[in-house]
Amino acid sequence: MSSTSLPVPSPAGDPAARFEPLVQSARATKIHPRHRDRLAVVYVRQSTPMQVAEHAESTARQYDLANHAVALGWPPARVVVIDEDQGKSGRDAAHRSGFQRLLSEVTLGHVGLVLGLEMSRLARSSKDWHHLLELCALFGSLLGDQDGVYDPVDSNDRLLLGLKGAMSEFELVTMRNRLERGKQNKAERGELHIAPPLGYERLASGEVVLDTDEQARGVIRLVFDKFAELGTARKVLAYLMRNGIRFGFRWNRGPRRSGTSRPARPAGPSRR
């Protein structure tokens, strides 16, 4: 009786084993030794600090792409994770140092594969997305996500990558419109509650009243009195800074939100 050897299953603890179906098709057609001689870069990004804190599963899945790169044949020493854009929006690349670093590495010919969980992690702007796409095509870098590996030189892959980038940008516009329309509907019903200005507070009933703290109310009255006396906001600001006068304010959101929390904040120019 002839015996047939069965494939040996991957060890249960091997993190790269679950990527095997995608690995086989990519290895056969698109990934070549010249790609593995260069770096596999995993780009990790969440759009806001709150998402970084609360969406731990998404973050873990993005970091797990390093195992995907190893399963595709890259030595662990040549897998680089770029995550300095955590908490930054993908709408614009100008203030994303991690994305700029990625572009530089691709331009220098150091990158064989760029991995992101979704194309939206890399860019939410068609301009930024197509800039990366053109550089990858010019310098021979592949792109990959949780669905597969793509060669930007291949016409079919290029079409698919273009669609993915357009969908990422359109998704951002759709989410923004949905939020704005929700706020508009709330405002029309008189239910849109925004943070009250300094010197005021919102009661549990929703009513906005003067701050119950006498010192906080006094500072606000002083600002208006000084404006009437000095005539310009700049002179009022200079007076407050010269005399070390601080505004009292309340946390309206986040873990420190409280009806009584009132850390002191010095008067001074906005630092955004």
C-alpha positions in Angstrom: 0.0 0.0 0.0 1.4 3.3 -1.0 1.5 6.0 1.6 0.8 9.6 1.0 2.5 12.2 3.0 0.3 14.8 4.5 1.3 18.5 4.9 2.5 19.3 8.4 0.4 22.0 10.0 2.0 25.1 11.2 2.5 25.2 15.0 -0.4 26.8 16.8 1.9 29.4 18.3 3.4 30.5 15.0 2.0 34.0 14.4 2.9 33.9 10.7 0.9 30.8 10.0 -2.5 32.5 9.6 -1.1 34.6 6.7 -0.2 31.5 4.7 -3.1 31.7 2.1 -2.1 35.2 1.1 1.6 34.4 1.2 1.4 31.6 -1.4 -0.2 33.7 -4.1 2.0 36.7 -3.5 5.2 34.7 -3.5 4.4 33.0 -6.8 3.9 36.1 -8.9 5.0 39.4 -7.4 7.7 39.1 -4.7 11.2 38.5 -6.0 14.6 38.3 -4.3 15.3 41.9 -5.2 12.4 43.0 -3.0 13.5 40.8 -0.1 17.0 42.3 -0.3 15.4 45.6 0.8 13.3 46.6 3.7 9.7 45.7 4.4 8.1 48.8 6.1 5.0 48.4 8.2 3.2 51.8 8.5 1.1 52.1 11.7 -1.4 55.0 12.2 -4.6 55.8 14.1 -6.2 59.1 13.3 -6.6 60.6 16.8 -5.1 60.1 20.3 -8.5 58.9 21.5 -8.4 56.1 18.8 -4.9 55.1 19.9 -6.1 54.8 23.5 -9.5 53.1 22.8 -9.0 51.0 19.7 -6.2 48.7 20.9 -7.3 45.8 18.7 -6.8 47.8 15.5 -3.4 49.0 16.7 -2.4 45.4 17.6 -3.5 44.2 14.1 -1.4 46.9 12.5 1.7 45.9 14.4 1.0 42.3 13.6 1.7 43.1 10.0 5.4 42.7 10.9 4.6 38.9 11.2 3.0 39.1 7.8 6.2 40.5 6.3 8.2 37.6 7.9 5.7 35.1 6.4 6.3 36.7 3.0 10.0 35.9 3.3 11.6 39.0 4.9 14.1 38.4 7.7 12.9 40.0 10.9 16.0 42.2 10.9 14.8 43.8 7.6 11.3 44.5 8.9 10.9 48.1 10.0 7.8 49.6 11.8 7.1 53.3 11.3 4.6 54.4 14.0 5.4 58.0 14.8 2.2 59.2 13.1 0.0 57.6 15.8 -2.8 60.0 16.7 -2.4 62.1 13.5 -5.0 62.4 10.7 -4.2 61.0 7.3 -6.0 63.9 5.6 -2.7 65.7 5.1 0.9 64.4 4.9 2.6 67.7 5.6 2.6 67.2 9.4 3.2 63.4 9.4 6.9 62.8 9.9 6.4 59.1 9.7 4.9 59.3 6.2 7.6 61.7 5.1 10.2 59.2 6.4 8.5 56.4 4.4 8.6 58.5 1.2 12.3 59.2 1.8 13.1 55.5 2.3 11.3 54.6 -0.9 13.0 57.3 -2.8 16.4 56.1 -1.6 15.6 52.6 -2.9 15.7 51.0 0.6 12.1 49.6 0.5 10.9 46.4 -1.1 7.5 46.3 0.4 5.2 48.9 2.1 2.5 47.3 4.4 -0.5 48.9 5.9 -3.6 47.3 7.4 -5.7 49.3 5.0 -4.8 51.9 2.3 -6.6 54.5 4.4 -3.8 54.0 7.1 -1.3 55.3 4.6 -3.2 58.3 3.2 -6.7 59.8 3.1 -5.7 62.3 0.4 -5.6 61.2 -3.2 -2.7 63.6 -3.8 -0.6 62.0 -1.1 -1.7 58.5 -2.0 -0.8 58.8 -5.7 2.5 60.5 -4.8 3.4 57.3 -2.8 2.1 55.1 -5.6 4.3 56.9 -8.2 7.4 56.6 -6.1 6.8 52.9 -5.4 6.4 52.3 -9.1 9.5 54.3 -10.0 11.8 52.7 -7.4 10.4 49.2 -7.6 8.6 48.9 -4.2 5.5 46.7 -3.7 2.5 47.7 -1.6 0.5 45.4 0.6 -2.5 45.3 2.9 -4.6 42.7 4.7 -6.0 41.6 1.4 -2.9 41.1 -0.7 0.3 42.4 -2.3 0.2 44.8 -5.2 2.8 45.8 -7.8 2.2 49.5 -8.8 3.8 48.8 -12.2 1.2 46.2 -13.1 -1.8 47.9 -14.8 -4.4 45.8 -13.0 -2.8 46.3 -9.6 -2.4 50.0 -10.3 -6.1 50.3 -11.2 -7.0 48.6 -7.9 -4.7 50.7 -5.9 -6.1 53.9 -7.4 -9.6 52.7 -6.5 -8.5 51.9 -2.9 -7.0 55.4 -2.6 -10.1 57.1 -4.0 -12.3 55.2 -1.6 -10.2 56.1 1.4 -10.5 59.8 0.5 -14.3 59.5 -0.2 -14.8 57.7 3.1 -13.3 60.6 5.0 -15.6 63.1 3.2 -18.6 60.8 3.9 -17.8 60.6 7.6 -17.3 64.3 7.9 -20.6 65.1 6.1 -22.4 62.6 8.4 -21.0 64.2 11.5 -21.8 67.7 10.3 -25.4 66.8 9.3 -25.9 65.2 12.7 -24.7 68.4 14.5 -26.9 70.5 12.3 -30.0 68.4 13.1 -29.2 68.6 16.8 -28.8 72.4 16.5 -32.2 72.7 14.8 -33.8 70.8 17.7 -31.9 73.0 20.2 -30.0 69.9 21.5 -26.5 70.7 20.3 -24.4 71.2 23.5 -21.0 72.7 23.0 -18.5 73.6 25.7 -19.5 76.9 27.4 -17.1 79.8 27.3 -14.8 80.7 30.2 -16.8 82.1 33.1 -19.8 79.9 32.4 -20.8 76.3 33.2 -23.5 73.9 32.0 -25.8 72.4 34.6 -27.0 68.9 34.5 -30.3 70.2 33.2 -28.4 71.6 30.2 -28.9 75.3 31.3 -25.8 77.5 30.9 -25.2 79.8 33.9 -22.4 82.0 35.3 -19.6 80.0 36.9 -20.3 79.2 40.5 -16.7 80.0 41.3 -16.5 83.7 42.4 -12.8 84.0 41.4 -13.5 82.7 37.8 -16.4 85.1 37.4 -14.2 88.0 38.7 -11.5 87.3 36.1 -14.1 87.4 33.3 -15.5 90.7 34.6 -12.0 92.1 34.9 -11.3 91.3 31.2 -14.4 93.2 30.0 -13.7 96.1 32.4 -10.1 96.3 31.2 -11.2 96.2 27.5 -13.5 99.1 28.1 -10.6 101.0 29.8 -7.7 100.1 27.4 -9.6 99.7 24.2 -7.8 96.8 22.6 -7.6 93.0 23.2 -3.8 93.2 22.9 -3.5 95.7 25.7 -5.8 93.6 27.9 -3.7 90.5 27.2 -0.5 92.4 28.1 -2.1 93.6 31.4 -3.1 90.0 32.3 0.3 88.6 31.6 2.1 91.4 33.3 0.1 90.8 36.5 0.1 87.0 36.3 -3.7 86.8 36.2 -4.9 83.3 35.5 -8.2 82.0 34.0 -10.1 79.2 35.7 -11.5 76.6 33.3 -13.3 73.3 33.5 -12.5 70.0 31.8 -15.5 69.3 29.5 -14.3 66.0 28.1 -11.8 63.2 28.6 -10.9 61.3 31.8 -10.5 64.5 33.8 -14.0 65.7 33.0 -15.5 66.9 36.3 -17.9 69.6 37.5 -15.4 70.8 40.1 -12.1 70.3 38.3 -10.6 73.7 37.6 -6.9 73.7 37.0 -5.4 77.2 36.6 -4.4 78.4 33.1 -2.2 81.5 32.7 -3.4 84.2 30.3 -1.3 84.1 27.2 -1.4 83.7 23.4 -2.9 80.5 21.9 -0.5 77.7 21.3 -2.0 75.4 18.7 
